[in-house]
Amino acid sequence: MPLQGFCWLLCCRQGFKLLGRDYGEKEEEESFELRTKDEPACNGRGPPEVTLTQPTPCTANGPSLSEMPEEMRSLIIEKSKIGLEEDPEAVVKGWLYREVQEGWVRKRRHWFVLTQDSLDYYTSNDKTAKRLGTMVLTSLCSIIWPDKQTYKETGYWSIIVYGRKHCYRLYTKHFNEAVHWACAIQKVIDSRAPVETPTQLLIRDIEENKFDPEVVEHIYKHNPILMYTQSPLYAPLLPFSYGSLDHTFHNGKGYTTLRDEAVKVFNSLQQLESTQDPVPLIQGVLQTCLDLRPLRDEVYCQLVKQTSGTPSTNTAAHLRYWQLLTCMSCT
């Protein structure tokens, strides 16, 4: 009889324990949080590593890992398993929506992988998934961070990544995920070595040999990029970020990217040679330089180029280049 009573007591205690768990008593469960290493403030350069926290107290009614959105689960990378990852070079990976235009604008869901060299996207997260596209990340790439206006209009948080040939417009429904991707991509861009244009390299050579006229003459003679040309310019002489919108406060004047504006200025310089009244063109170039300060060195280099090795130095067209150069030196 005492043995039966003892068994009955154990059964009752187990039953009350189960009831208590179902009706709100706390127990230890695993919880997952996105945390960056050493918890730094995210200023565009936060490290992209994501760790798995140890079990912490939570209620039985709290969300489990299986209930979390797949986009958030995809960002959880356990450091202790990094050696087992199929792509250990990946900085961040997960599902994102990419804007595509197929007669109309639509969003397609892809598996994105960010490495120290590029941003790639695939058909799925399988090992054998087909890679659909890649953007090589350099110091000239730029990123536009999430903004509330886009979220109000579309219901998605967006980030825009500009590369040399491509522009990725990426979307997610979670603000924290958008910021995490933006931080990681910006950190990779900042870690890349600065890109130098051929003109910059040649300017450095001229500076190093400025006391040797023969070497300087040889540099000019064998590098047409430093000399006068009647051909159009397809890229700036100096480096500018792809899709840089640092001058958006002048958008009311119709300015686009700095790279595009640099090419437009060179086109205006070439028009000085044939126009009857050069004053409007000169005023337009000077106004652009006043509005867009980063373009000033670029325009100066363009003028030096167009006044070096000209076919004839005694023409009105050549004089106009020097007049504009004089105006830039006085303002």
Secondary structure, 3 states (H helix, E strand, C coil): CHHHHHHHHHHHHHHHHHHHHHCCCCEEECCCCCCCCCCCCCCCCCCCCCCCCCCEEECCCCCCHHHCCHHHHCCCCCHHHHHHCCCCCCCEEEEEEEEEECCCEEEEEEEEEECCCEEEEECCCCCCCCEEEEEECCCCCEEECCCHHHHHHHCCEEEEEECCCCEEEEEECCHHHHHHHHHHHHHHHHHCCCCCCHHHHHHHHHHHCCCCHHHHHHHHHCCHHHCCCCCCCCCCCCCCCCCCCCCHHHHHHCCCCHHHHHHHHHHHHHHCCCCCCCHHHHHHHHHHHHHCHHHHHHHHHHHHHHCCCCCCCCCHHHHHHHHHHHHHHHC
